[in-house]
């Protein structure tokens, strides 16, 4: 049997794999991170420590400098998945 990764996919938009430096900011402080993949509706982000990232924050990718309001939807070790608001 061939496994089809799309079978379990719940996202409406396909994510593009990237490796972009970015910044998370909330409450007057910021920390660096890396965006691992991104779509129109969200992203996966690698962070130094997920326990220090608030439920809602702003994300700015260094390359495009667009500020996106984010909400955490999942956490796994040092990676978080966010939905753009």
Secondary structure, DSSP 8 states (H G I E B T S, - for coil): ----GGGG---SS--EEEEEEEEEEETTEEEEEEEEEE-SSEEEEEES-GGGS-SEEEEEETTT--EEEEEEEEEETTEEEEEE-
